[in-house]
Amino acid sequence: MRVGMYYRNDDVRVQELPVPKIGAGEALVKVHASGICGSDVMEWYRIKKAPLVLGHEIAGEIVELGAGVTRYEPGDRVFVSHHVPCNTCRYCLRGDHTACETLHTTNFDPGGFSEYLRVPALQTDRGIIKLPDEVSWEEGTFVEPLACVVRGQRVANLRPSDSVLVLGSGISGLMHVMLAKALGAGRILATDVADFRLDMAKALGAEHVIRATDDVPARVRELNEGRGADLVIVCTGARPAFTQALSSVDRGGSVMFFAPTDPGVDLPVPVNDFWRNGIKLMPSYGAAPNDLAISTELIRSKRVPVAKLVTHKLPMDQIGVGFMLTAKPQNSMKVVIEPHR
């Protein structure tokens, strides 16, 4: 079978690997669509393990099941989660599923940028979600990334009428805009450096957009009745966005770090000001099982119309182009690879 083997962002090669053999409790899935995630092109993070087959935002069809699997049948249309929690450790039991060691160490074989993948027994047991008939293959690739957004806004306790500032209008930023709108947020503002992304943010629910090179904290207060935002969500690893976030949040508000910084970057946090004004700082990584279920329903019902984010659908032999479109976006947003096209 063909796979997209990652060496670095500008070197993703189509190579041949054997179709994986499955064992008891496992599943073989034919991958119909696989989205390129922003984390796939986070080169400092990925290149340490190269060469490898990336891809975790997949939608496909079960073609074979191992002994003992009774909940699914060949032909089922499914999303498969690459990371699953154990549901029994102290982190899972207190609701911190994304801190679970099992979640951090599970994956499927070899990766989503392949024609077929083997789903290990643990993921087969608790990481497969049947796709509703109303959900297309390309929409199915958003189950995991939207679930991460669902978790982020859940952890941040977004309330109806809260004002929201999204820093960085890439895929995750736009999904935050769309979900905040669906959940009844008040004024939604978004930033970016690119006109294409600012236009998309405006079209998908942002009341105001701000160029990231402007004085963002001042513009936020100008557009938000003299106040900072109740919830500030950082969706880019650019260091200026983090410092803008710390100066753009209102008293009693929250700053959520949805994206990581580059390695070794430290942030000057005005601890005394935040202490006095009740400002909360929080990260958000990954998604819990319930978030995946909620995400699937949001996609099925079109409450979050993720198909609007897809700008490119490419065959496997153009996966290198897809990585460049994601790593150095111009007029592109979500790139979906179709391995069997």
Contacts in CASP RR format, 6 or more apart in sequence:
PFRMAT RR
TARGET T0000
AUTHOR 0000-0000-0000
METHOD contacts of the structure
MODEL  1
MRVGMYYRNDDVRVQELPVPKIGAGEALVKVHASGICGSDVMEWYRIKKA
PLVLGHEIAGEIVELGAGVTRYEPGDRVFVSHHVPCNTCRYCLRGDHTAC
ETLHTTNFDPGGFSEYLRVPALQTDRGIIKLPDEVSWEEGTFVEPLACVV
RGQRVANLRPSDSVLVLGSGISGLMHVMLAKALGAGRILATDVADFRLDM
AKALGAEHVIRATDDVPARVRELNEGRGADLVIVCTGARPAFTQALSSVD
RGGSVMFFAPTDPGVDLPVPVNDFWRNGIKLMPSYGAAPNDLAISTELIR
SKRVPVAKLVTHKLPMDQIGVGFMLTAKPQNSMKVVIEPHR
1 16 0 8 1.000
1 17 0 8 1.000
1 18 0 8 1.000
1 19 0 8 1.000
1 114 0 8 1.000
1 115 0 8 1.000
1 116 0 8 1.000
2 14 0 8 1.000
2 15 0 8 1.000
2 16 0 8 1.000
2 114 0 8 1.000
2 115 0 8 1.000
2 316 0 8 1.000
2 317 0 8 1.000
2 339 0 8 1.000
3 14 0 8 1.000
3 15 0 8 1.000
3 16 0 8 1.000
3 17 0 8 1.000
3 53 0 8 1.000
3 110 0 8 1.000
3 111 0 8 1.000
3 113 0 8 1.000
3 114 0 8 1.000
3 115 0 8 1.000
4 12 0 8 1.000
4 13 0 8 1.000
4 14 0 8 1.000
4 15 0 8 1.000
4 53 0 8 1.000
4 54 0 8 1.000
4 113 0 8 1.000
4 114 0 8 1.000
4 316 0 8 1.000
4 319 0 8 1.000
5 12 0 8 1.000
5 13 0 8 1.000
5 14 0 8 1.000
5 15 0 8 1.000
5 51 0 8 1.000
5 52 0 8 1.000
5 53 0 8 1.000
6 12 0 8 1.000
6 40 0 8 1.000
6 46 0 8 1.000
6 50 0 8 1.000
6 51 0 8 1.000
6 52 0 8 1.000
6 53 0 8 1.000
6 54 0 8 1.000
6 113 0 8 1.000
6 323 0 8 1.000
7 13 0 8 1.000
7 47 0 8 1.000
7 50 0 8 1.000
7 51 0 8 1.000
8 43 0 8 1.000
8 47 0 8 1.000
8 50 0 8 1.000
9 41 0 8 1.000
9 43 0 8 1.000
9 323 0 8 1.000
9 324 0 8 1.000
9 327 0 8 1.000
10 320 0 8 1.000
10 323 0 8 1.000
10 324 0 8 1.000
10 327 0 8 1.000
12 113 0 8 1.000
12 319 0 8 1.000
12 320 0 8 1.000
12 323 0 8 1.000
14 316 0 8 1.000
14 317 0 8 1.000
14 319 0 8 1.000
17 53 0 8 1.000
17 110 0 8 1.000
17 114 0 8 1.000
19 28 0 8 1.000
19 115 0 8 1.000
19 116 0 8 1.000
20 28 0 8 1.000
20 109 0 8 1.000
20 110 0 8 1.000
20 116 0 8 1.000
20 117 0 8 1.000
20 118 0 8 1.000
21 118 0 8 1.000
22 28 0 8 1.000
22 64 0 8 1.000
22 65 0 8 1.000
22 66 0 8 1.000
22 118 0 8 1.000
22 119 0 8 1.000
23 66 0 8 1.000
23 67 0 8 1.000
23 121 0 8 1.000
24 66 0 8 1.000
24 67 0 8 1.000
24 68 0 8 1.000
24 121 0 8 1.000
25 65 0 8 1.000
25 66 0 8 1.000
25 67 0 8 1.000
25 68 0 8 1.000
25 69 0 8 1.000
25 121 0 8 1.000
25 124 0 8 1.000
25 125 0 8 1.000
26 65 0 8 1.000
26 66 0 8 1.000
26 69 0 8 1.000
26 118 0 8 1.000
26 119 0 8 1.000
26 120 0 8 1.000
26 121 0 8 1.000
26 124 0 8 1.000
27 62 0 8 1.000
27 64 0 8 1.000
27 65 0 8 1.000
27 66 0 8 1.000
27 69 0 8 1.000
27 72 0 8 1.000
27 80 0 8 1.000
27 118 0 8 1.000
27 119 0 8 1.000
27 124 0 8 1.000
27 128 0 8 1.000
28 62 0 8 1.000
28 63 0 8 1.000
28 64 0 8 1.000
28 65 0 8 1.000
28 116 0 8 1.000
28 117 0 8 1.000
28 118 0 8 1.000
28 119 0 8 1.000
29 58 0 8 1.000
29 60 0 8 1.000
29 61 0 8 1.000
29 62 0 8 1.000
29 63 0 8 1.000
29 78 0 8 1.000
29 80 0 8 1.000
29 116 0 8 1.000
29 117 0 8 1.000
29 119 0 8 1.000
30 60 0 8 1.000
30 61 0 8 1.000
30 62 0 8 1.000
30 63 0 8 1.000
30 115 0 8 1.000
30 116 0 8 1.000
30 340 0 8 1.000
31 58 0 8 1.000
31 59 0 8 1.000
31 60 0 8 1.000
31 112 0 8 1.000
31 114 0 8 1.000
31 115 0 8 1.000
31 116 0 8 1.000
31 117 0 8 1.000
31 339 0 8 1.000
31 340 0 8 1.000
32 59 0 8 1.000
32 60 0 8 1.000
32 61 0 8 1.000
32 137 0 8 1.000
32 338 0 8 1.000
32 339 0 8 1.000
32 340 0 8 1.000
33 58 0 8 1.000
33 59 0 8 1.000
33 60 0 8 1.000
33 137 0 8 1.000
33 138 0 8 1.000
33 140 0 8 1.000
33 141 0 8 1.000
33 313 0 8 1.000
33 336 0 8 1.000
33 337 0 8 1.000
33 338 0 8 1.000
34 55 0 8 1.000
34 57 0 8 1.000
34 58 0 8 1.000
34 59 0 8 1.000
34 112 0 8 1.000
34 113 0 8 1.000
34 141 0 8 1.000
34 336 0 8 1.000
34 337 0 8 1.000
34 338 0 8 1.000
34 339 0 8 1.000
35 55 0 8 1.000
35 57 0 8 1.000
35 58 0 8 1.000
35 141 0 8 1.000
35 334 0 8 1.000
35 335 0 8 1.000
35 336 0 8 1.000
35 337 0 8 1.000
36 55 0 8 1.000
36 57 0 8 1.000
36 322 0 8 1.000
36 323 0 8 1.000
36 325 0 8 1.000
36 326 0 8 1.000
36 334 0 8 1.000
36 335 0 8 1.000
36 336 0 8 1.000
36 337 0 8 1.000
37 55 0 8 1.000
37 56 0 8 1.000
37 57 0 8 1.000
37 145 0 8 1.000
37 171 0 8 1.000
38 171 0 8 1.000
38 172 0 8 1.000
38 326 0 8 1.000
39 45 0 8 1.000
39 46 0 8 1.000
40 46 0 8 1.000
40 54 0 8 1.000
40 55 0 8 1.000
40 323 0 8 1.000
40 326 0 8 1.000
41 323 0 8 1.000
41 326 0 8 1.000
41 327 0 8 1.000
42 260 0 8 1.000
43 327 0 8 1.000
44 262 0 8 1.000
44 263 0 8 1.000
46 52 0 8 1.000
46 54 0 8 1.000
52 110 0 8 1.000
53 110 0 8 1.000
53 111 0 8 1.000
53 112 0 8 1.000
53 113 0 8 1.000
53 114 0 8 1.000
54 111 0 8 1.000
54 112 0 8 1.000
54 113 0 8 1.000
55 82 0 8 1.000
55 111 0 8 1.000
55 112 0 8 1.000
55 113 0 8 1.000
56 82 0 8 1.000
56 83 0 8 1.000
56 107 0 8 1.000
56 111 0 8 1.000
56 112 0 8 1.000
56 144 0 8 1.000
57 112 0 8 1.000
57 141 0 8 1.000
57 142 0 8 1.000
57 143 0 8 1.000
57 144 0 8 1.000
57 145 0 8 1.000
58 79 0 8 1.000
58 80 0 8 1.000
58 112 0 8 1.000
58 117 0 8 1.000
58 141 0 8 1.000
59 77 0 8 1.000
59 78 0 8 1.000
59 79 0 8 1.000
59 131 0 8 1.000
59 135 0 8 1.000
59 137 0 8 1.000
59 138 0 8 1.000
59 139 0 8 1.000
59 140 0 8 1.000
59 141 0 8 1.000
59 143 0 8 1.000
60 77 0 8 1.000
60 78 0 8 1.000
60 79 0 8 1.000
60 80 0 8 1.000
60 131 0 8 1.000
60 137 0 8 1.000
61 75 0 8 1.000
61 76 0 8 1.000
61 77 0 8 1.000
61 78 0 8 1.000
62 72 0 8 1.000
62 73 0 8 1.000
62 74 0 8 1.000
62 75 0 8 1.000
62 76 0 8 1.000
62 78 0 8 1.000
63 74 0 8 1.000
63 75 0 8 1.000
63 116 0 8 1.000
64 74 0 8 1.000
65 72 0 8 1.000
65 73 0 8 1.000
65 74 0 8 1.000
69 124 0 8 1.000
71 128 0 8 1.000
72 78 0 8 1.000
72 124 0 8 1.000
72 128 0 8 1.000
72 130 0 8 1.000
76 130 0 8 1.000
77 130 0 8 1.000
77 131 0 8 1.000
77 133 0 8 1.000
77 135 0 8 1.000
77 137 0 8 1.000
78 128 0 8 1.000
78 129 0 8 1.000
78 130 0 8 1.000
78 131 0 8 1.000
79 128 0 8 1.000
79 129 0 8 1.000
79 131 0 8 1.000
79 140 0 8 1.000
79 143 0 8 1.000
79 144 0 8 1.000
79 292 0 8 1.000
79 296 0 8 1.000
80 108 0 8 1.000
80 117 0 8 1.000
80 119 0 8 1.000
80 123 0 8 1.000
80 127 0 8 1.000
80 128 0 8 1.000
80 129 0 8 1.000
81 123 0 8 1.000
81 127 0 8 1.000
81 128 0 8 1.000
81 129 0 8 1.000
81 144 0 8 1.000
81 292 0 8 1.000
82 106 0 8 1.000
82 107 0 8 1.000
82 108 0 8 1.000
82 111 0 8 1.000
82 112 0 8 1.000
82 123 0 8 1.000
82 144 0 8 1.000
83 103 0 8 1.000
83 104 0 8 1.000
83 106 0 8 1.000
83 107 0 8 1.000
83 286 0 8 1.000
84 102 0 8 1.000
84 103 0 8 1.000
84 106 0 8 1.000
84 122 0 8 1.000
84 123 0 8 1.000
84 126 0 8 1.000
84 127 0 8 1.000
84 289 0 8 1.000
85 91 0 8 1.000
85 92 0 8 1.000
85 97 0 8 1.000
85 98 0 8 1.000
85 100 0 8 1.000
85 102 0 8 1.000
85 103 0 8 1.000
85 288 0 8 1.000
85 289 0 8 1.000
86 92 0 8 1.000
86 100 0 8 1.000
86 101 0 8 1.000
86 102 0 8 1.000
86 103 0 8 1.000
87 97 0 8 1.000
87 126 0 8 1.000
87 289 0 8 1.000
89 100 0 8 1.000
89 101 0 8 1.000
89 102 0 8 1.000
91 97 0 8 1.000
91 99 0 8 1.000
91 100 0 8 1.000
91 101 0 8 1.000
92 100 0 8 1.000
95 288 0 8 1.000
97 103 0 8 1.000
97 288 0 8 1.000
97 289 0 8 1.000
98 151 0 8 1.000
98 285 0 8 1.000
98 286 0 8 1.000
98 287 0 8 1.000
98 288 0 8 1.000
102 122 0 8 1.000
106 120 0 8 1.000
106 122 0 8 1.000
106 123 0 8 1.000
108 117 0 8 1.000
108 118 0 8 1.000
108 119 0 8 1.000
108 120 0 8 1.000
108 123 0 8 1.000
109 117 0 8 1.000
109 118 0 8 1.000
109 120 0 8 1.000
110 117 0 8 1.000
110 118 0 8 1.000
111 117 0 8 1.000
113 316 0 8 1.000
113 319 0 8 1.000
113 337 0 8 1.000
113 339 0 8 1.000
114 339 0 8 1.000
115 316 0 8 1.000
115 339 0 8 1.000
115 340 0 8 1.000
119 127 0 8 1.000
119 128 0 8 1.000
126 289 0 8 1.000
127 289 0 8 1.000
127 292 0 8 1.000
129 143 0 8 1.000
129 292 0 8 1.000
129 293 0 8 1.000
129 296 0 8 1.000
131 140 0 8 1.000
131 143 0 8 1.000
131 296 0 8 1.000
132 296 0 8 1.000
132 300 0 8 1.000
134 300 0 8 1.000
135 296 0 8 1.000
135 299 0 8 1.000
135 300 0 8 1.000
136 307 0 8 1.000
137 338 0 8 1.000
138 307 0 8 1.000
138 310 0 8 1.000
138 313 0 8 1.000
138 336 0 8 1.000
139 299 0 8 1.000
139 306 0 8 1.000
139 307 0 8 1.000
140 299 0 8 1.000
141 334 0 8 1.000
141 336 0 8 1.000
142 175 0 8 1.000
142 295 0 8 1.000
142 299 0 8 1.000
142 306 0 8 1.000
142 309 0 8 1.000
142 334 0 8 1.000
143 292 0 8 1.000
143 295 0 8 1.000
143 296 0 8 1.000
143 299 0 8 1.000
144 287 0 8 1.000
144 292 0 8 1.000
144 295 0 8 1.000
145 171 0 8 1.000
145 172 0 8 1.000
145 175 0 8 1.000
146 175 0 8 1.000
146 179 0 8 1.000
146 295 0 8 1.000
146 298 0 8 1.000
146 299 0 8 1.000
146 304 0 8 1.000
146 306 0 8 1.000
147 286 0 8 1.000
147 287 0 8 1.000
147 291 0 8 1.000
147 292 0 8 1.000
147 294 0 8 1.000
147 295 0 8 1.000
148 172 0 8 1.000
148 258 0 8 1.000
148 284 0 8 1.000
148 285 0 8 1.000
148 286 0 8 1.000
148 287 0 8 1.000
148 291 0 8 1.000
149 172 0 8 1.000
149 173 0 8 1.000
149 175 0 8 1.000
149 176 0 8 1.000
149 179 0 8 1.000
149 258 0 8 1.000
149 295 0 8 1.000
150 179 0 8 1.000
150 287 0 8 1.000
150 291 0 8 1.000
150 294 0 8 1.000
150 295 0 8 1.000
150 298 0 8 1.000
151 284 0 8 1.000
151 286 0 8 1.000
151 287 0 8 1.000
151 288 0 8 1.000
151 291 0 8 1.000
152 256 0 8 1.000
152 258 0 8 1.000
152 284 0 8 1.000
153 176 0 8 1.000
153 179 0 8 1.000
153 180 0 8 1.000
153 183 0 8 1.000
153 231 0 8 1.000
154 291 0 8 1.000
155 256 0 8 1.000
155 282 0 8 1.000
155 284 0 8 1.000
156 231 0 8 1.000
156 233 0 8 1.000
156 254 0 8 1.000
156 256 0 8 1.000
156 282 0 8 1.000
156 284 0 8 1.000
157 254 0 8 1.000
158 164 0 8 1.000
158 180 0 8 1.000
158 183 0 8 1.000
158 185 0 8 1.000
158 231 0 8 1.000
159 230 0 8 1.000
160 183 0 8 1.000
160 184 0 8 1.000
160 185 0 8 1.000
160 186 0 8 1.000
161 184 0 8 1.000
161 185 0 8 1.000
161 186 0 8 1.000
162 185 0 8 1.000
162 186 0 8 1.000
162 230 0 8 1.000
162 231 0 8 1.000
163 185 0 8 1.000
163 186 0 8 1.000
163 187 0 8 1.000
163 188 0 8 1.000
163 189 0 8 1.000
163 224 0 8 1.000
163 227 0 8 1.000
163 228 0 8 1.000
163 229 0 8 1.000
163 230 0 8 1.000
163 231 0 8 1.000
163 250 0 8 1.000
164 176 0 8 1.000
164 177 0 8 1.000
164 180 0 8 1.000
164 185 0 8 1.000
164 186 0 8 1.000
164 187 0 8 1.000
164 188 0 8 1.000
164 189 0 8 1.000
164 229 0 8 1.000
164 230 0 8 1.000
164 231 0 8 1.000
164 232 0 8 1.000
164 233 0 8 1.000
165 189 0 8 1.000
165 190 0 8 1.000
165 191 0 8 1.000
165 220 0 8 1.000
165 228 0 8 1.000
165 229 0 8 1.000
165 231 0 8 1.000
165 232 0 8 1.000
165 233 0 8 1.000
165 245 0 8 1.000
165 248 0 8 1.000
165 249 0 8 1.000
166 173 0 8 1.000
166 176 0 8 1.000
166 177 0 8 1.000
166 180 0 8 1.000
166 188 0 8 1.000
166 189 0 8 1.000
166 190 0 8 1.000
166 191 0 8 1.000
166 201 0 8 1.000
166 206 0 8 1.000
166 233 0 8 1.000
166 235 0 8 1.000
167 190 0 8 1.000
167 191 0 8 1.000
167 212 0 8 1.000
167 216 0 8 1.000
167 232 0 8 1.000
167 233 0 8 1.000
167 234 0 8 1.000
167 235 0 8 1.000
167 236 0 8 1.000
167 241 0 8 1.000
167 244 0 8 1.000
167 245 0 8 1.000
167 248 0 8 1.000
168 190 0 8 1.000
168 191 0 8 1.000
168 192 0 8 1.000
168 197 0 8 1.000
168 212 0 8 1.000
168 234 0 8 1.000
168 235 0 8 1.000
168 236 0 8 1.000
168 241 0 8 1.000
169 177 0 8 1.000
169 190 0 8 1.000
169 191 0 8 1.000
169 192 0 8 1.000
169 194 0 8 1.000
169 197 0 8 1.000
169 198 0 8 1.000
169 200 0 8 1.000
169 201 0 8 1.000
169 206 0 8 1.000
169 209 0 8 1.000
169 235 0 8 1.000
170 192 0 8 1.000
170 197 0 8 1.000
170 235 0 8 1.000
170 236 0 8 1.000
170 329 0 8 1.000
170 333 0 8 1.000
171 309 0 8 1.000
171 333 0 8 1.000
171 334 0 8 1.000
172 235 0 8 1.000
172 258 0 8 1.000
172 259 0 8 1.000
173 190 0 8 1.000
173 201 0 8 1.000
173 233 0 8 1.000
173 235 0 8 1.000
173 258 0 8 1.000
174 190 0 8 1.000
174 197 0 8 1.000
174 200 0 8 1.000
174 201 0 8 1.000
174 204 0 8 1.000
174 309 0 8 1.000
174 333 0 8 1.000
175 304 0 8 1.000
175 306 0 8 1.000
175 309 0 8 1.000
176 233 0 8 1.000
176 235 0 8 1.000
176 258 0 8 1.000
177 188 0 8 1.000
177 190 0 8 1.000
177 201 0 8 1.000
177 204 0 8 1.000
177 205 0 8 1.000
177 206 0 8 1.000
178 204 0 8 1.000
178 205 0 8 1.000
178 304 0 8 1.000
178 305 0 8 1.000
178 306 0 8 1.000
179 298 0 8 1.000
179 304 0 8 1.000
180 188 0 8 1.000
181 188 0 8 1.000
181 204 0 8 1.000
181 205 0 8 1.000
182 298 0 8 1.000
182 303 0 8 1.000
182 304 0 8 1.000
185 231 0 8 1.000
187 207 0 8 1.000
187 208 0 8 1.000
187 223 0 8 1.000
187 224 0 8 1.000
188 205 0 8 1.000
188 206 0 8 1.000
188 207 0 8 1.000
188 208 0 8 1.000
189 206 0 8 1.000
189 207 0 8 1.000
189 208 0 8 1.000
189 209 0 8 1.000
189 210 0 8 1.000
189 220 0 8 1.000
189 223 0 8 1.000
189 224 0 8 1.000
189 229 0 8 1.000
190 198 0 8 1.000
190 201 0 8 1.000
190 202 0 8 1.000
190 206 0 8 1.000
190 208 0 8 1.000
190 209 0 8 1.000
190 210 0 8 1.000
191 198 0 8 1.000
191 209 0 8 1.000
191 210 0 8 1.000
191 211 0 8 1.000
191 212 0 8 1.000
191 216 0 8 1.000
191 241 0 8 1.000
191 244 0 8 1.000
192 198 0 8 1.000
192 201 0 8 1.000
192 209 0 8 1.000
192 211 0 8 1.000
192 212 0 8 1.000
193 211 0 8 1.000
193 212 0 8 1.000
193 213 0 8 1.000
194 329 0 8 1.000
194 330 0 8 1.000
196 329 0 8 1.000
196 330 0 8 1.000
196 331 0 8 1.000
197 329 0 8 1.000
197 333 0 8 1.000
198 209 0 8 1.000
198 211 0 8 1.000
199 209 0 8 1.000
200 309 0 8 1.000
200 333 0 8 1.000
201 209 0 8 1.000
202 209 0 8 1.000
203 308 0 8 1.000
204 308 0 8 1.000
207 223 0 8 1.000
208 223 0 8 1.000
210 216 0 8 1.000
210 219 0 8 1.000
210 220 0 8 1.000
210 223 0 8 1.000
212 238 0 8 1.000
212 240 0 8 1.000
212 241 0 8 1.000
212 244 0 8 1.000
216 244 0 8 1.000
216 247 0 8 1.000
216 248 0 8 1.000
217 228 0 8 1.000
217 244 0 8 1.000
217 247 0 8 1.000
217 248 0 8 1.000
220 228 0 8 1.000
220 229 0 8 1.000
220 248 0 8 1.000
221 227 0 8 1.000
221 228 0 8 1.000
227 250 0 8 1.000
228 248 0 8 1.000
228 249 0 8 1.000
228 250 0 8 1.000
229 248 0 8 1.000
229 249 0 8 1.000
229 250 0 8 1.000
229 253 0 8 1.000
230 249 0 8 1.000
230 250 0 8 1.000
230 252 0 8 1.000
230 253 0 8 1.000
230 254 0 8 1.000
231 249 0 8 1.000
231 253 0 8 1.000
231 254 0 8 1.000
231 256 0 8 1.000
232 245 0 8 1.000
232 248 0 8 1.000
232 249 0 8 1.000
232 253 0 8 1.000
232 254 0 8 1.000
232 255 0 8 1.000
232 256 0 8 1.000
233 256 0 8 1.000
233 258 0 8 1.000
234 241 0 8 1.000
234 242 0 8 1.000
234 245 0 8 1.000
234 255 0 8 1.000
234 256 0 8 1.000
234 257 0 8 1.000
234 258 0 8 1.000
234 259 0 8 1.000
235 241 0 8 1.000
235 258 0 8 1.000
235 259 0 8 1.000
236 259 0 8 1.000
237 259 0 8 1.000
237 260 0 8 1.000
237 261 0 8 1.000
237 262 0 8 1.000
239 261 0 8 1.000
239 262 0 8 1.000
239 265 0 8 1.000
242 257 0 8 1.000
242 261 0 8 1.000
242 265 0 8 1.000
242 267 0 8 1.000
243 267 0 8 1.000
243 268 0 8 1.000
245 255 0 8 1.000
245 257 0 8 1.000
246 255 0 8 1.000
246 267 0 8 1.000
246 269 0 8 1.000
246 270 0 8 1.000
249 255 0 8 1.000
249 279 0 8 1.000
251 277 0 8 1.000
251 278 0 8 1.000
251 279 0 8 1.000
252 277 0 8 1.000
252 278 0 8 1.000
252 279 0 8 1.000
252 280 0 8 1.000
253 278 0 8 1.000
253 279 0 8 1.000
253 280 0 8 1.000
254 279 0 8 1.000
254 280 0 8 1.000
254 281 0 8 1.000
254 282 0 8 1.000
255 279 0 8 1.000
255 280 0 8 1.000
255 281 0 8 1.000
255 282 0 8 1.000
256 282 0 8 1.000
256 283 0 8 1.000
256 284 0 8 1.000
257 281 0 8 1.000
257 282 0 8 1.000
257 283 0 8 1.000
257 284 0 8 1.000
258 283 0 8 1.000
258 284 0 8 1.000
261 267 0 8 1.000
269 281 0 8 1.000
273 279 0 8 1.000
274 280 0 8 1.000
274 281 0 8 1.000
287 295 0 8 1.000
297 303 0 8 1.000
298 304 0 8 1.000
299 306 0 8 1.000
309 333 0 8 1.000
309 334 0 8 1.000
310 333 0 8 1.000
310 334 0 8 1.000
310 336 0 8 1.000
311 331 0 8 1.000
311 332 0 8 1.000
311 333 0 8 1.000
311 334 0 8 1.000
311 335 0 8 1.000
312 322 0 8 1.000
312 325 0 8 1.000
312 332 0 8 1.000
312 334 0 8 1.000
312 335 0 8 1.000
312 336 0 8 1.000
313 335 0 8 1.000
313 336 0 8 1.000
313 338 0 8 1.000
313 341 0 8 1.000
314 321 0 8 1.000
314 322 0 8 1.000
314 335 0 8 1.000
314 336 0 8 1.000
314 337 0 8 1.000
314 338 0 8 1.000
315 337 0 8 1.000
315 338 0 8 1.000
315 339 0 8 1.000
315 341 0 8 1.000
316 337 0 8 1.000
316 338 0 8 1.000
316 339 0 8 1.000
316 340 0 8 1.000
316 341 0 8 1.000
319 337 0 8 1.000
322 335 0 8 1.000
322 337 0 8 1.000
325 332 0 8 1.000
325 335 0 8 1.000
326 332 0 8 1.000
326 335 0 8 1.000
END
